[in-house]
Amino acid sequence: MPVEFISAINVNPSNELNRLGQTAVDPAFFRRYVRELEAAEFDYTLVPYASSYHDPFAIANAIVARSERISPIVALRPNIMYPTVAAKALATLDQFGGGRVAVHFIAGGSDHEQAREGDHLTKEQRYERTAEYIDVLRKVWTSTEPFDHEGTYYQFRDFVSAIRPTRGTIPVSVGGSSDQAYEVGGSRADIFGLWGEPLADTRAQMDRVAAEAAKAGRSDVPRTWVTFRPIIAATEELAWEKAHRTLAVLQDGVSGASGWRGLTLGGSAPANVGSQRLLEIASRQDVHDRALWTPTAAATGAAGASTALVGTPETVAAAILDYVDVGADLISIRGYDNLNDLVDYGRHVLPLVRQELAHREATGRRGTLQDDHLGALATPTHEGALA
Ligand SMILES: Cc1cc2nc3c(=O)[nH]c(=O)nc-3n(C[C@H](O)[C@H](O)[C@H](O)COP(=O)(O)O)c2cc1C
């Protein structure tokens, strides 16, 4: 599979740096943002979910209506929609987009956040339900005959959908770092989503997912999606200055975070394993491998995607290639200064990664980007995973 890039959608100019706290959709900003996503040649854009925030289906519909190529990834919590309804909603959206939709399952890291919308299952039960939910979705997308379903969480009779995904199915993603996440994602997902950890930790998680896939009798494994918040500038020095300025704002602003950024995923003692892991990793040291920087996670309770890649575009592109080299082929990058960073990544980072991959394809050999731009690996004290 080609290496593909994922951004995250924004419907107004508010971000963790300017803390405008706007919640309303700003149509002009949104149109510009979607245009820039396409101009930057991102492949996907995540439409996240939080109980206090916009409906992802409405946003995803607005994206496909205003674009030609970008694929929205709809974040879906099973508690908010019956699976037969979701199957048709996703297939309909997929038809309008000409086969450009993916769905990302959220089992839900926080009991408190889940209870806000009437979900009182335990996390274990939420993952079990997610597994059943995915099975129902796949059956609804493929069954041409009415069928009954007698499951633990869903029971229905004589159901058939006439609405098919453009390509017969829709990529299904599962994210998380708990044993249940590995099991449900490894056995059923096309894509497995991870937050940005050091290379060795990322590889270890990928091995857990692959083991669950094998246990489920699969001959394939889910594609791996890794997520970072790159902080780039023209020189290493300027990039680290910008990183520390960003950190100062995050440390000062945690309480002000609004909308899905205020997701109670992290915070003081996060309930979800993904955030717990990031905090543990951040407690080990600040810099990992070539450019991974974790104080941004420590400052925000690791509430979601919160680890940075810091350096020049060349160093960050080289760091991304390090993750490609351990097997990740879906690279999610979104900045703190959402729109401006998106434009910068499109101009300076994505082309470098794609050039190197095209060079490898054409010559069978690695280029010099990863040798020429060592980032933190250049500092002698740094014990890089690549050493
Ligand atoms: C790439 C990625 C994207 C995610 N997006 C969301 C989201 O939009 N909304 C949300 O509530 N949780 C989101 N999560 C959280 C998880 O999906 C997950 O349900 C939760 O963190 C529990 O994870 P655990 O298995 O690590 O404990 C995301 C996780 C990952 C890795």
The ligand as an ORCA input file, in Angstrom:
! r2SCAN-3c Opt
* xyz 0 1
  C      -5.656      7.938     15.992
  C      -6.701      7.976     17.089
  C      -7.809      8.811     16.961
  C      -8.765      8.871     17.985
  N      -9.834      9.708     17.877
  C     -10.724      9.807     18.883
  C     -11.864     10.682     18.799
  O     -12.058     11.371     17.809
  N     -12.732     10.716     19.854
  C     -12.548      9.923     20.975
  O     -13.351      9.983     21.878
  N     -11.497      9.071     21.079
  C     -10.594      9.014     20.073
  N      -9.548      8.143     20.176
  C      -9.468      7.306     21.394
  C      -9.637      5.859     21.178
  O     -10.267      5.556     20.063
  C     -10.035      4.918     22.261
  O     -11.344      4.580     22.258
  C      -9.740      5.245     23.620
  O      -8.646      6.027     23.688
  C      -9.541      3.989     24.442
  O      -8.358      3.527     24.204
  P      -7.461      2.475     24.979
  O      -7.848      1.184     24.368
  O      -6.097      2.917     24.667
  O      -7.729      2.501     26.453
  C      -8.599      8.064     19.151
  C      -7.485      7.220     19.256
  C      -6.541      7.182     18.244
  C      -5.335      6.315     18.406
*
